[in-house]
Amino acid sequence: MVSDSLYDLAIETAKSSPSKKRVGAILLNKNKIVSCGINLETKSHPLQAKFAERVGLKEKIFLHAEISALIKCKEECDTIIVARVNPQNKIRMAKPCPICALALKEAGISKVHYTTNNGFLYEYQSKS
C-alpha cells in the first residue's frame, strides 16, 4: 500500500518539471524511495530513444519522467508513482505511454500508480 505522502511527493515532483506536460515519477522498492524523475523537453537519453524506436515512436526522444527515474535508479524497484499536473496545478491523466510502459515492464516494475483527472489509479502488470 502506497501512502498518501508518496502520492503528494509525486505531485510535487511533477510541479517541478519545466515542460509543458509537467510529469513527475517516483520509483520505489518496498515503499522506499529509490529515485525520481521529471519530463524534460530539452533533453534526451539513449534509453529513451531505444524504447521509442522499439514501440514505433522514434520521434518521441525527449526524456519522459519514468525513464528519467529509471536512468537514475541504482537498485531494484517494484513500484512507480507517476503524476501529471496542469498549469493550475490540478492533477491530470499520467498513465505511462507505450514507450514508458515497455521500459517499466523490462525493468521489472509491476506496480504502477498514476494520476487520473479524479485521483490516483493503481495497475498491476505482470513481469512476463
Secondary structure, 3 states (H helix, E strand, C coil): CCCHHHHHHHHHHHHCCCCCCEEEEEEEECCEEEEEEECEEEEECHHHHHHHHHCCCCCCCEECHHHHHHHHCCCCCCEEEEEEECCCCCEECCCCCHHHHHHHHHCCCCEEEEEECCEEEEEECCCC
